[in-house]
């Protein structure tokens, strides 16, 4: 990949910045060859990855080096794009919004700084991955459990900052953050909450602190670079009990979700259930041509034949209860009794874990790359876009949204692979657009489909909560109440904290006031 300079930056200024960055981190940790730039491209890019290609990458090893780099970038007006591990596949990986941006690669900052078993928290740097954290907890027999998303080779911090989810009672990762250290775009250093008090003993115990609370400001934003994060962890439970069943009709999803809503609201079920459709189940088993060799979306008859062959439901439900045995068994009985009153009348499969049993049966997050196999569904060099709007916890609304979403997928020539995860009062409807990223015609259809999905969900009052770098502005535009009041507020904060507009311009649709240095694409 040949060099594309940052907008408004001359080659002389770029070279000067590279020399000064090297003076901070060493020549070894500045990457700006053509081969280097190839490795920075979005590996799942739906189309032309060079549209948002980085010009170089700088890898600091400490907070102090991050400060120095951002001060140089502010002085020379070099746009920077930070990432923890660059594995946010389906959302752009580590690729920036603006072509020519320099990457701030935080992989070297990979220390687990503290594990506090007494109070149940950890403190990590951005380069710590789920594999490393899991191994550390297991090796040292620490009775704290981490939560993780299905795809686990990314950054623990990065996932929490992007509001990722897992499947334990602590699965809302952003809500378990407590105490951040942040480098502002100008190089200034702040600590949030109680960390603003010198020698605080409660930095990672009490989130708000005194006055305005700033932690959520640094989630999905371009207001600062988080270099340390406290994260609450689940104490090892006395027992876990898994429950799963299959629903056999499409419309069962509505009754399933309405049955779950009061159980989530009253705390009977703390962890988010995993609910996926038949295509999702089939995709986890291998490429589509193993079960059907046609073109276009699989017809109903083929789906039915394949799911019965592999014993997969139309909707496949699984969840797990964590805690004291008396409480777990009582809550499991409540859940089964509630579902027994539905038309589904499911037969639940149970699995039980107690300390000393194999960890694979526990229900805690076990890092694995196996879920990545789903991208091979259509063959070729697989990739995916993830569409995940937030909607009300209503069975009828969910079913209507599912039907309209699936119709758009099939109209565009794709299979609908999706499902739902549940918050306390909301639903996340997650579906994946699979494509062969070497097929230009297919990736073109995938991009058009994604735009149509955003518009369709917005018309139903459902907003996308995270998205691929290609679609930041489209999604941000859908949050347009009161003449785009929220985007205007985001821009005001951006300009106050980042007057040079250098940090992650365009991230989540947040742009600096002066776009002359970061030309909007």
C-alpha positions as CSV (number, residue, x, y, z in Angstrom):
1,X,0.0,0.0,0.0
2,X,1.6,3.3,-1.1
3,X,1.7,6.2,1.2
4,X,-1.5,8.4,1.4
5,X,-0.7,11.5,3.4
6,X,-3.0,12.9,6.0
7,X,-5.3,15.6,4.6
8,X,-3.6,19.0,4.6
9,X,-0.2,17.5,5.7
10,X,2.8,17.9,3.4
11,X,5.4,15.2,2.9
12,X,8.0,17.3,4.7
13,X,5.7,17.7,7.7
14,X,4.8,14.0,7.7
15,X,8.5,13.0,7.6
16,X,9.2,15.4,10.4
17,X,6.5,13.9,12.5
18,X,7.8,10.4,11.9
19,X,11.3,11.5,13.1
20,X,9.9,13.1,16.2
21,X,7.7,10.0,16.9
22,X,10.8,7.8,16.6
23,X,12.5,10.1,19.1
24,X,9.8,9.2,21.6
25,X,9.4,5.4,21.0
26,X,12.5,4.5,19.0
27,X,12.9,3.8,15.3
28,X,11.8,0.1,15.8
29,X,8.3,1.2,16.9
30,X,7.4,3.5,14.0
31,X,6.0,1.6,11.0
32,X,5.6,3.5,7.7
33,X,6.7,1.2,4.9
34,X,4.4,0.0,2.1
35,X,4.4,-3.5,3.6
36,X,3.5,-2.0,7.0
37,X,0.6,-0.1,5.6
38,X,-0.8,-3.3,4.0
39,X,-1.0,-4.9,7.5
40,X,-3.1,-1.9,8.8
41,X,-5.9,-2.4,6.3
42,X,-9.3,-3.6,7.6
43,X,-9.1,-7.4,7.1
44,X,-12.9,-7.6,6.6
45,X,-13.3,-4.5,4.5
46,X,-16.5,-4.6,2.6
47,X,-15.0,-3.3,-0.6
48,X,-12.1,-0.8,-1.1
49,X,-10.1,-1.0,2.1
50,X,-7.8,1.7,0.8
51,X,-10.6,4.2,1.2
52,X,-9.6,4.4,4.9
53,X,-6.0,3.3,4.8
54,X,-3.6,4.5,7.5
55,X,-0.3,6.2,6.5
56,X,1.8,4.9,9.4
57,X,1.6,3.4,12.9
58,X,3.4,4.4,16.1
59,X,3.5,2.0,19.1
60,X,4.1,3.6,22.5
61,X,5.0,1.5,25.6
62,X,3.8,3.9,28.3
63,X,1.3,6.6,29.2
64,X,4.2,9.1,29.1
65,X,5.0,8.1,25.5
66,X,1.3,8.5,24.6
67,X,1.4,12.0,26.0
68,X,4.5,12.9,24.1
69,X,3.1,11.5,20.8
70,X,-0.2,13.4,21.1
71,X,1.6,16.7,21.9
72,X,3.6,16.3,18.7
73,X,0.5,15.4,16.7
74,X,-1.3,18.4,18.1
75,X,1.6,20.7,17.2
76,X,2.0,19.3,13.7
77,X,-1.7,18.7,13.1
78,X,-1.2,15.0,12.4
79,X,-4.5,13.0,12.8
80,X,-4.0,10.0,15.1
81,X,-6.3,6.9,15.5
82,X,-5.8,4.9,18.7
83,X,-6.6,1.2,19.1
84,X,-5.9,-1.5,21.7
85,X,-5.3,-4.6,19.5
86,X,-7.0,-3.8,16.2
87,X,-9.2,-6.9,16.3
88,X,-12.6,-5.2,16.2
89,X,-13.4,-7.2,13.1
90,X,-16.7,-6.4,11.4
91,X,-16.3,-2.8,12.6
92,X,-13.2,-1.8,10.8
93,X,-10.4,-3.5,12.8
94,X,-7.8,-0.8,13.5
95,X,-8.5,1.2,10.4
96,X,-9.2,4.9,10.7
97,X,-12.1,7.0,9.4
98,X,-9.9,9.3,7.4
99,X,-7.4,8.0,4.9
100,X,-3.8,9.0,5.8
101,X,-4.4,9.0,9.6
102,X,-1.5,7.7,11.7
103,X,-2.4,4.8,13.9
104,X,-1.6,4.9,17.6
105,X,-1.0,1.2,18.3
106,X,-1.4,0.5,22.0
107,X,-0.5,-3.3,21.8
108,X,2.8,-2.8,23.7
109,X,0.9,-1.4,26.7
110,X,-0.2,-4.9,27.7
111,X,0.3,-5.0,31.5
112,X,-2.3,-6.4,34.0
113,X,-1.5,-3.7,36.6
114,X,-3.6,-5.0,39.5
115,X,-5.9,-7.9,40.4
116,X,-7.8,-7.2,43.6
117,X,-9.6,-10.4,44.6
118,X,-10.9,-8.9,47.8
119,X,-12.8,-6.1,46.1
120,X,-13.3,-7.9,42.8
121,X,-11.6,-5.7,40.2
122,X,-8.7,-5.6,37.8
123,X,-6.7,-2.7,36.3
124,X,-5.4,-3.2,32.8
125,X,-3.7,-1.3,30.0
126,X,-5.3,-1.2,26.5
127,X,-3.1,-4.0,25.0
128,X,-4.3,-6.7,27.4
129,X,-6.4,-9.3,25.5
130,X,-9.0,-11.7,26.7
131,X,-6.6,-14.7,26.2
132,X,-3.9,-13.1,28.4
133,X,-6.3,-12.1,31.1
134,X,-7.9,-15.6,31.2
135,X,-4.5,-17.3,31.4
136,X,-3.4,-14.9,34.2
137,X,-6.5,-15.7,36.3
138,X,-6.2,-19.4,35.8
139,X,-2.5,-19.7,36.3
140,X,-2.6,-17.7,39.6
141,X,-5.9,-19.5,40.7
142,X,-7.6,-16.1,41.2
143,X,-11.3,-16.7,41.9
144,X,-12.5,-13.9,39.7
145,X,-14.3,-14.5,36.3
146,X,-14.0,-12.4,33.3
147,X,-16.8,-11.8,30.8
148,X,-16.1,-11.7,27.1
149,X,-17.8,-11.4,23.7
150,X,-18.0,-14.4,21.3
151,X,-14.9,-13.3,19.4
152,X,-12.1,-13.0,22.0
153,X,-8.8,-12.0,20.5
154,X,-9.4,-8.3,21.0
155,X,-8.6,-5.9,23.8
156,X,-10.4,-6.2,27.2
157,X,-10.4,-2.4,27.5
158,X,-11.3,-1.8,23.8
159,X,-14.3,-4.0,24.0
160,X,-15.6,-2.3,27.2
161,X,-15.0,1.2,25.7
162,X,-16.9,0.1,22.6
163,X,-19.8,-1.2,24.8
164,X,-19.3,-4.8,23.9
165,X,-21.2,-7.5,25.7
166,X,-20.7,-11.0,27.2
167,X,-22.9,-13.7,28.8
168,X,-22.3,-13.6,32.5
169,X,-24.1,-11.4,35.0
170,X,-21.2,-8.9,34.4
171,X,-21.8,-9.0,30.6
172,X,-22.5,-5.3,30.2
173,X,-18.8,-4.5,30.1
174,X,-19.1,-0.8,29.8
175,X,-21.2,-0.7,33.0
176,X,-18.4,-2.5,34.9
177,X,-15.7,0.0,34.1
178,X,-14.7,2.0,37.2
179,X,-11.8,4.4,37.2
180,X,-10.0,5.5,34.0
181,X,-6.7,7.2,33.3
182,X,-7.0,9.2,30.1
183,X,-4.6,11.2,27.9
184,X,-6.4,14.1,26.3
185,X,-5.6,15.1,22.7
186,X,-3.4,17.9,24.0
187,X,-1.3,15.5,26.0
188,X,-2.8,16.4,29.4
189,X,-3.5,13.5,31.8
190,X,-6.6,13.0,33.9
191,X,-8.1,10.3,36.1
192,X,-11.8,9.9,36.4
193,X,-14.0,9.6,39.5
194,X,-12.2,9.0,42.8
195,X,-8.9,8.7,40.9
196,X,-8.8,12.5,40.8
197,X,-8.0,12.4,44.5
198,X,-4.3,11.8,45.2
199,X,-3.6,8.4,46.9
200,X,-7.3,7.5,46.5
201,X,-8.2,4.0,48.0
202,X,-11.5,3.9,46.1
203,X,-10.6,4.8,42.5
204,X,-11.9,1.4,41.2
205,X,-14.7,1.0,43.8
206,X,-16.9,4.1,43.4
207,X,-17.4,5.3,39.8
208,X,-18.9,8.9,40.1
209,X,-16.4,10.7,42.3
210,X,-17.3,14.3,43.0
211,X,-19.1,16.5,40.5
212,X,-19.7,15.4,36.9
213,X,-18.9,11.8,36.0
214,X,-16.8,11.5,32.9
215,X,-16.2,7.8,32.3
216,X,-19.0,7.4,29.8
217,X,-17.6,10.3,27.9
218,X,-14.7,8.2,26.8
219,X,-16.8,5.3,25.5
220,X,-17.1,5.2,21.7
221,X,-15.6,8.7,21.6
222,X,-12.6,10.6,20.3
223,X,-12.1,12.7,23.4
224,X,-9.1,11.0,24.8
225,X,-6.9,7.9,24.9
226,X,-7.6,5.6,27.8
227,X,-4.3,4.2,29.1
228,X,-5.6,2.5,32.3
229,X,-9.0,1.0,33.2
230,X,-10.5,-0.5,36.3
231,X,-13.0,-3.3,35.5
232,X,-15.2,-5.1,38.0
233,X,-15.0,-8.9,37.8
234,X,-17.5,-11.6,38.8
235,X,-16.5,-13.5,42.0
236,X,-16.4,-17.2,41.4
237,X,-19.9,-18.5,42.2
238,X,-20.8,-21.5,44.2
239,X,-22.6,-23.0,41.3
240,X,-23.7,-22.3,37.7
241,X,-26.7,-23.9,35.9
242,X,-27.1,-23.7,32.1
243,X,-30.5,-23.8,30.5
244,X,-31.1,-24.3,26.8
245,X,-34.0,-25.2,24.5
246,X,-35.1,-24.9,20.9
247,X,-38.2,-23.1,19.6
248,X,-39.6,-24.6,16.4
249,X,-41.6,-21.7,14.9
250,X,-40.5,-18.4,13.6
251,X,-43.2,-16.5,15.5
252,X,-42.1,-18.2,18.8
253,X,-39.5,-15.4,19.2
254,X,-42.2,-12.9,20.3
255,X,-43.5,-15.1,23.1
256,X,-40.0,-16.1,24.1
257,X,-39.0,-12.5,24.6
258,X,-42.2,-11.4,26.4
259,X,-41.6,-14.3,28.8
260,X,-38.1,-13.2,29.4
261,X,-38.8,-9.5,30.0
262,X,-40.1,-9.7,33.6
263,X,-37.4,-12.2,34.5
264,X,-34.8,-9.8,33.4
265,X,-36.4,-6.8,35.0
266,X,-36.8,-8.4,38.4
267,X,-33.3,-9.9,38.5
268,X,-34.4,-13.6,38.3
269,X,-32.1,-13.8,35.2
270,X,-29.0,-11.7,35.5
271,X,-27.0,-12.9,32.5
272,X,-28.0,-12.1,28.9
273,X,-29.4,-15.1,27.1
274,X,-28.0,-16.0,23.8
275,X,-30.8,-16.4,21.2
276,X,-29.9,-17.2,17.6
277,X,-31.8,-18.3,14.5
278,X,-31.3,-21.5,12.4
279,X,-28.9,-19.9,9.9
280,X,-26.6,-18.7,12.8
281,X,-26.6,-22.3,14.1
282,X,-25.8,-23.7,10.7
283,X,-23.0,-21.1,10.0
284,X,-21.2,-22.2,13.2
285,X,-20.9,-25.7,11.7
286,X,-19.4,-24.9,8.4
287,X,-19.8,-23.3,4.9
288,X,-23.2,-23.2,3.4
289,X,-22.4,-25.5,0.5
290,X,-22.3,-28.3,3.0
291,X,-26.1,-28.1,3.4
292,X,-27.2,-26.2,0.2
293,X,-25.5,-25.5,-3.1
294,X,-27.9,-22.9,-4.6
295,X,-27.5,-19.2,-5.1
296,X,-29.2,-16.3,-3.3
297,X,-30.8,-16.7,0.1
298,X,-31.6,-20.2,1.3
299,X,-35.3,-21.1,0.7
300,X,-37.4,-22.1,3.6
301,X,-37.5,-25.8,2.6
302,X,-33.7,-25.9,2.5
303,X,-33.4,-24.2,5.9
304,X,-35.9,-26.7,7.4
305,X,-34.2,-29.7,6.0
306,X,-30.7,-28.5,7.2
307,X,-31.8,-27.6,10.7
308,X,-33.6,-30.9,11.2
309,X,-30.6,-32.8,10.0
310,X,-28.3,-31.0,12.5
311,X,-30.9,-30.7,15.3
312,X,-31.1,-26.9,15.3
313,X,-34.2,-24.9,16.3
314,X,-35.8,-22.1,14.4
315,X,-34.6,-20.1,17.5
316,X,-32.0,-21.5,19.8
317,X,-32.0,-20.3,23.4
318,X,-29.3,-20.7,26.0
319,X,-28.5,-18.9,29.2
320,X,-26.8,-19.6,32.6
321,X,-27.6,-18.8,36.2
322,X,-24.7,-18.0,38.6
323,X,-24.6,-17.9,42.4
324,X,-25.5,-19.8,45.5
325,X,-27.1,-23.2,44.8
326,X,-30.4,-22.5,46.6
327,X,-30.9,-19.3,44.7
328,X,-29.8,-20.7,41.4
329,X,-32.1,-23.7,41.6
330,X,-35.0,-21.5,42.8
331,X,-34.5,-19.1,39.9
332,X,-34.2,-22.0,37.4
333,X,-37.5,-23.4,38.6
334,X,-39.1,-20.0,38.1
335,X,-37.8,-19.7,34.6
336,X,-38.9,-23.2,33.6
337,X,-42.4,-22.6,35.2
338,X,-42.9,-19.4,33.3
339,X,-42.0,-21.0,30.0
340,X,-44.2,-24.0,30.8
341,X,-47.1,-21.7,30.5
342,X,-46.3,-20.6,27.0
343,X,-47.4,-22.3,23.8
344,X,-43.8,-23.4,23.2
345,X,-43.8,-25.6,26.4
346,X,-40.1,-26.2,25.9
347,X,-38.0,-29.1,27.2
348,X,-35.0,-27.5,28.8
349,X,-31.5,-29.1,28.7
350,X,-29.6,-28.5,31.9
351,X,-25.9,-28.4,32.7
352,X,-24.4,-27.9,36.1
353,X,-21.0,-26.7,37.2
354,X,-19.4,-26.5,40.6
355,X,-15.9,-25.5,41.7
356,X,-13.5,-28.3,40.8
357,X,-15.4,-29.3,37.6
358,X,-13.8,-28.6,34.2
359,X,-13.7,-24.9,33.5
360,X,-15.1,-25.5,30.0
361,X,-18.5,-26.4,31.6
362,X,-18.6,-23.4,34.0
363,X,-20.2,-20.7,31.9
364,X,-17.4,-18.2,32.4
365,X,-15.8,-16.8,29.3
366,X,-13.3,-19.2,27.7
367,X,-11.3,-17.4,25.0
368,X,-11.6,-19.0,21.6
369,X,-11.3,-18.1,17.9
370,X,-13.8,-20.8,16.8
371,X,-16.7,-18.2,16.4
372,X,-14.7,-16.6,13.6
373,X,-15.5,-19.6,11.4
374,X,-18.9,-18.2,10.7
375,X,-17.5,-15.7,8.2
376,X,-16.8,-18.7,5.9
377,X,-20.6,-19.2,5.4
378,X,-20.5,-18.1,1.7
379,X,-17.0,-19.3,0.9
380,X,-14.2,-17.3,-0.6
381,X,-12.3,-14.9,1.7
382,X,-15.1,-14.3,4.2
383,X,-15.9,-11.1,6.0
384,X,-18.9,-9.7,7.8
385,X,-20.7,-6.5,8.8
386,X,-22.6,-6.6,12.1
387,X,-25.9,-4.8,12.4
388,X,-27.2,-4.4,15.9
389,X,-30.0,-1.9,16.6
390,X,-31.4,-1.3,20.1
391,X,-35.1,-1.6,20.6
392,X,-37.7,-1.9,23.3
393,X,-38.0,-5.2,25.1
394,X,-41.2,-6.2,23.3
395,X,-42.0,-9.5,21.6
396,X,-44.3,-8.0,19.0
397,X,-41.8,-5.2,18.1
398,X,-39.0,-7.6,17.9
399,X,-40.9,-10.0,15.6
400,X,-41.9,-7.1,13.3
401,X,-38.3,-5.9,13.3
402,X,-37.0,-9.4,12.6
403,X,-39.4,-9.9,9.7
404,X,-38.6,-6.5,8.1
405,X,-34.9,-7.0,8.6
406,X,-34.9,-10.5,7.2
407,X,-36.9,-9.3,4.2
408,X,-34.2,-6.7,3.4
409,X,-31.5,-9.4,3.7
410,X,-33.2,-11.7,1.3
411,X,-34.1,-8.9,-1.1
412,X,-30.4,-8.1,-1.3
413,X,-29.6,-11.8,-1.9
414,X,-28.2,-12.7,1.6
415,X,-29.2,-15.1,4.3
416,X,-30.4,-13.6,7.5
417,X,-28.2,-14.8,10.3
418,X,-29.2,-13.2,13.6
419,X,-30.7,-13.2,17.0
420,X,-31.3,-11.2,20.2
421,X,-29.5,-10.4,23.4
422,X,-31.4,-8.9,26.3
423,X,-30.7,-6.0,28.6
424,X,-32.9,-5.3,31.6
425,X,-35.4,-3.2,29.5
426,X,-34.0,-3.3,26.0
427,X,-33.2,-5.7,23.2
428,X,-30.1,-5.8,20.9
429,X,-31.1,-7.4,17.6
430,X,-27.8,-8.6,16.1
431,X,-27.5,-9.9,12.6
432,X,-24.5,-10.4,10.3
433,X,-24.1,-9.7,6.7
434,X,-21.7,-12.4,5.4
435,X,-19.8,-11.8,2.1
436,X,-16.8,-12.9,0.1
437,X,-14.7,-9.7,0.4
438,X,-12.9,-10.5,-2.9
439,X,-16.3,-10.3,-4.7
440,X,-16.8,-6.7,-5.7
441,X,-20.5,-7.1,-6.7
442,X,-21.3,-8.9,-3.4
443,X,-19.6,-6.4,-1.2
444,X,-21.4,-3.6,-3.1
445,X,-24.7,-5.3,-2.3
446,X,-23.6,-5.7,1.4
447,X,-22.9,-2.0,1.7
448,X,-26.2,-1.1,0.2
449,X,-28.0,-3.6,2.4
450,X,-26.4,-2.1,5.5
451,X,-27.5,1.4,4.6
452,X,-31.0,0.1,4.1
453,X,-31.0,-1.7,7.4
454,X,-30.0,1.5,9.2
455,X,-32.9,3.4,7.6
456,X,-35.3,0.7,8.2
457,X,-34.5,0.4,11.9
458,X,-34.5,4.1,12.4
459,X,-38.0,4.3,10.9
460,X,-39.1,1.8,13.6
461,X,-37.5,3.9,16.3
462,X,-34.5,1.5,16.8
463,X,-31.0,2.9,16.7
464,X,-27.7,1.1,15.9
465,X,-25.4,1.2,18.9
466,X,-22.1,0.5,17.2
467,X,-21.1,0.2,13.6
468,X,-18.4,-0.2,11.0
469,X,-16.1,2.7,10.2
470,X,-17.8,3.0,6.8
471,X,-21.1,3.9,8.4
472,X,-20.3,6.2,11.2
473,X,-22.0,9.2,9.7
474,X,-25.0,7.3,8.4
475,X,-25.7,6.0,11.9
476,X,-25.0,9.3,13.6
477,X,-27.4,11.0,11.1
478,X,-30.2,8.8,12.3
479,X,-29.9,10.3,15.8
480,X,-31.3,13.6,14.5
481,X,-33.8,14.8,17.1
482,X,-34.2,18.5,17.5
483,X,-32.1,19.4,14.5
484,X,-29.2,17.1,15.3
485,X,-28.8,18.5,18.8
486,X,-26.8,15.6,20.1
487,X,-24.3,15.7,17.3
488,X,-23.9,19.4,17.9
489,X,-23.2,18.8,21.6
490,X,-20.6,16.1,20.7
491,X,-18.9,18.5,18.3
492,X,-18.7,21.2,21.0
493,X,-17.1,18.9,23.5
494,X,-14.7,17.7,20.7
495,X,-13.6,21.2,19.9
496,X,-13.1,22.0,23.6
497,X,-10.9,19.0,24.3
498,X,-9.2,18.7,20.9
499,X,-8.8,22.2,19.5
500,X,-6.4,20.9,16.8
501,X,-8.9,18.2,15.8
502,X,-6.2,15.5,15.6
503,X,-7.7,12.5,17.7
504,X,-9.7,10.0,15.7
505,X,-11.5,12.5,13.5
506,X,-14.9,11.2,12.4
507,X,-15.1,8.4,14.9
508,X,-18.8,7.6,15.6
509,X,-19.6,10.6,13.4
510,X,-17.9,13.1,15.7
511,X,-15.9,15.6,13.7
512,X,-13.9,18.7,14.7
513,X,-15.2,22.1,13.8
514,X,-12.4,22.8,11.5
515,X,-12.3,20.0,8.9
516,X,-9.6,21.6,6.8
517,X,-7.0,19.2,8.3
518,X,-9.3,16.1,8.4
519,X,-11.3,16.4,5.1
520,X,-14.6,14.6,5.6
521,X,-15.1,11.7,3.1
